[in-house]
Amino acid sequence: MTSAVPPTGSRKTLYLASAYGFSAQQRSGPLAELVAALEKAGAEVWEPFARNNTTKDMDGADWAYLVGQRDMRDVREADGLFAVVNGCPPDEGVMVELGMAIAWRKPVFLFRDDFRRCTDSGVYPLNLMLFCGLPKHSWERYWLTSIEQIADPRKALAQWLNGDVSRQATPEPPPGAGSC
């Protein structure tokens, strides 16, 4: 059962952190598929390569700084963050964006369709620090391994996009601690 997609003005903004934009083939393949699936599920997708990385400015001395500042602004202003965490280790830019979102207590959703394990933990499939922005006992609901799971009503992303306020997307800090 799927619910109606909210009108554009009432959609939640979701920053899409991924390394797919660096490759023309990945931009037209997996990146386009992710954007389409997220939009179909009800998100207003903020894809940084489309929003902030203008190649016309790459010859200027400040282009890298400006791109980084624009991306940081978008992470801060977005309602949530969807991070593609493929690779061993995942892309360092994605990890920085994910860290910012966790620090700003944004809802975060992790996507990995890479079958390799990249961890020392027997619990988490990636570095344990990536999971400190997720609930301790239900982190799997924020972990997606296929594009089809984006619209899965049992996953936290679909619940969050549909405004299911009975499920908290941002974890509470552990008792007696200000952060993870």
Secondary structure, 3 states (H helix, E strand, C coil): CCCCCCCHHHCEEEEEECCHHHCHHHHHHHHHHHHHHHHHHCEEEECHHHHCCCHHHCCCCCHHHHHHHHHHHHHHHCCEEEEECCECCECHHHHHHHHHHHHCCCCEEEECCCCCCCCCCCCCCCCHHHHCCCCCCCHHHHEECCHHHHHCCCCHHHHHHCCCCCCCCCCCCCCCCCCC
